[in-house]
């Protein structure tokens, strides 16, 4: 998968997840996935 295809996939996924959610729910999901990504990055760096 190319980088542009990956960006399109992520954007489509974000729109799908956000559909019919309140602003508060979207904010909570955003911080949840940000923390998940940051934690995975930390684990990756520590394990390498």
HELIX and SHEET records of a PDB file:
HELIX    1   1 UNK A    3  UNK A   18  1                                  16    
HELIX    2   2 UNK A   23  UNK A   47  1                                  25    
END                                                                             
